[in-house]
Amino acid sequence: SSDLQQGLPSDSVNALAEDGEGRLWVGTEAGLVVFQNGHLDNFAAVAAPAGKPITSLFSNRKGTTWIGAKGAGVFSLRGGQLEQVHDPVFNDLLQDPHCLLVDHEGRIWVGAGDDSVLYREDGQWRRYRFPRRLARHYVSALAEDPDGTVWAGSVSEGLFQFRHGKLVAVNASSGLSDNLIETLLVDREGKLWVGTHGGLNRLRPKILSVISYNEGLGNGAVQGLAEV
């Protein structure tokens, strides 16, 4: 295809991130490339996860890009230097990342494995593990709102809120349109947008709204969100 001829290693794109220099990182099923100066480059520094499925990307716009690669692990890239995140207790989980977030306090959050969220604070990794009612339960999306609350979306159990060390669930019984979360976005006003298999939701403090056919949105899954 034309995409492959232009340097994209696979037509299946899993993750995108724009860094502070305006470069667009593209994570595919067969490795990572960067779009800069109008063309795609295979980034030489990203040799460690070469050819691996890139599941997640996150840029903190301060010069560091975080990379999650299935079967390879989690990496940070800064100034052309690639470093792998290691932990003796959670290395197996870090080999299976689904989504990444670095919050405003500098903590790294990773949706990993079948039922876990890992976060690193003060150099130490900790784990949240969710009760599993269905076999397919991994965390597919992470987002942070302005007050420091971190949100995790799962593929079968809805939405989870992390705040002050406590875990709160928001799911279909709370009014969410569907428990299969596809994507999360916190907008500039601090509202959380939740794209689910069953449609779009907007969450403000204590107010959950479903945006659907009545508001002019077609039916079906919402798989991506961006603010312009």
C-alpha positions, 0 to 999 in steps of 0.5 A: 500500500502507499502507507507501507511505501512511505515507511509505515511498518504496518497499516494497523496503527495502535497509538499516536502521540505528539511530542513537544517538538511537534513530531508525531509518533506512530505506534503500529503492530510492527514497530514505531516510526516518527512523522517529522518534516513532512515524512516518516522516519524509523527512529534509530534510537528505538531499536529495543522494541523494533518490530514489536506491536506498539500498544501505547504512547504518551508524551509529557510535552517536556521532552520525554516520550513513553512507549509501551510495546507488547512482549518488550516492555515500557520505555522512556525516550529523552534526548535520543536516549532510550531506557527500559523501565524495570521492576523485579516484582512486576516485570512480567506485567510491564511486558504486557502494557495496554495504555500509559499515562504520566500524571502532573506529579510525575507518576507513571501509570500503566494499564497492564496484564489482564486486570491491573494498573501499575503506578510508580511513585518515588521510585517504587511500583505499586499495583491496583488489581481489579476484581474479575467477573469476565475473562477479558478485563484489561485496562484500555485507557488512562486519563488525568483530570485537573484535580489530579484524579486518574481515570482508568477505562476497562474493556468489560467493567467500566470506569475506575477513579483513583483519588487519594488512594481510593478506587471508585467504580463508575459503570452501566449501573451508574448510567454509563452507556456501556461497560466496554471503554474504548477511549478517554479524554479530559478536555480543557474545561476539566470534563471527562469524555468517555468513548464506549462500545455503546456510545459517548458519555460526558462526566462532570462532577457528580453529573454523567451525561450520555450523548447519543442519537438525540443530540445528533450523534450516530449510534455505535462505538466511539473509538477515538477522541481529540480536542481541537 
